[in-house]
Amino acid sequence: MAAEGFRGPMQLWNAFQWSMKGFRAAWRHEASFRLEACLVVVLVPLGLWLGHGGLEKFALILVPLLVLSAELLNSAIEAVVDKVSPEFHELAGRAKDMGSAAVFVLLVLMAVSWGLILLPRWC
């Protein structure tokens, strides 16, 4: 008998395919995602190269990936809000603005973390 919640290879493969479908949709329909994905492609290798030790490397690559994750969630929120409420509604606008604010907070965190780690080396 299979353990409760066990996911076999087929379920894992399906989950992977749905994730890739989500990435493709975000790339196709979201300009902010494309910009932030390009940023990740540059910053992750740069963070691995510039970081001294495992913790610095981890910090330098984690935050750009968090930005990308938040952008995916923000885009999902916007898509659901647009589907449920195509006309303007104050709560719909608030939900979209809050999703955008979450991405902004992580972008600030990225700038601060990169600055705190790298600026002391050059100043």
Phi, psi and omega in degrees: 000136181285144177294148178301129179082003180295134178244118179280179182303322182291320178293321177294320178297317178298317178299319177297316180297320178295323177296316179296324177297320177295317176300315180298318179296317179297317180297318184289323192248351187236107180297322179296320178297317180299316180297313182289328175295318177297322176298318179297319180299328178275314189285328181295308176298323179296318178296321177294327181281318186276336183291137175261109179087166185297319182293318178295315179302315180300314181296319183290333179263336182295311188295317175300324178291326175294321176301314181297319178297316179295323178296320176298315178295318178299317179295323178295317178300314181298319180296317179293316180299316180296325179290315185284323186223079182296330177276159182293136173218142183304317180292324177295316177297321179296316179300315180295318180295322179292321175298317178296321179297323178298319177296317180300316179302318179289328175295320176296316178302320179296314180297317181293314183293317177297319179296314181296327181278318189263327184299320180301336180286335185251355181251000000 
